[in-house]
Each structure stands twice: as C-alpha cells, then as structure tokens.
Amino acid sequence: MNKPADQSPDIQGEGNYEATRRYDKATTDFVQSGKVDQAARDARPQSEAEADEMRRAEQEGKAHAKGEDAALRKGASK
C-alpha cells in the first residue's frame, strides 16, 4: 500500500512517536523537579465562586460520560 506523499514517516496512525517521547520526557522531568505540589496548590480555585464553577464544569463533563472506568475505583484489581 502506498503512503500519501504528505504523510511524515513519524506519523503512525493517530500517533506521533517522537511527540509522545517528548511529552513523556517533559512530564517525567516536571515530576522529578519537585514542583508538582506547588503547581497543585497554584491550581486551586481562588474563590468560592471559582470552586462552584469548577464543580459545575465537572458535573457537565460527567453528564456526557458513558460511565466511570471500573478500574479507577479504589481496590479494583486489574
């Protein structure tokens, strides 16, 4: 089967392996930097109104979901 001329060789289906490697490295570097806790604190809602907005957005997202992945439940085995 012939590849389209404009398709880069690093594109595999819907994924780009090089981009995945860069993302994985950046994520690993960030976690190892020790800045995760501060980033989590900085991401907290700044007001009760913002917290309410975040809760509403979460509920809206859940309303569109097919259901929770059973593997995410506490104590679920693989």
C-alpha positions, 0 to 999 in steps of 0.5 A, a space after each residue: 500500500 502506498 503512503 500519501 506523499 504528505 504523510 511524515 514517516 513519524 506519523 503512525 496512525 493517530 500517533 506521533 512517536 517522537 511527540 509522545 517521547 517528548 511529552 513523556 520526557 517533559 512530564 517525567 522531568 516536571 515530576 522529578 523537579 519537585 514542583 508538582 505540589 506547588 503547581 497543585 496548590 497554584 491550581 486551586 480555585 481562588 474563590 468560592 465562586 471559582 470552586 462552584 464553577 469548577 464543580 459545575 464544569 465537572 458535573 457537565 463533563 460527567 453528564 456526557 460520560 458513558 460511565 466511570 472506568 471500573 478500574 479507577 475505583 479504589 481496590 479494583 484489581 486489574 
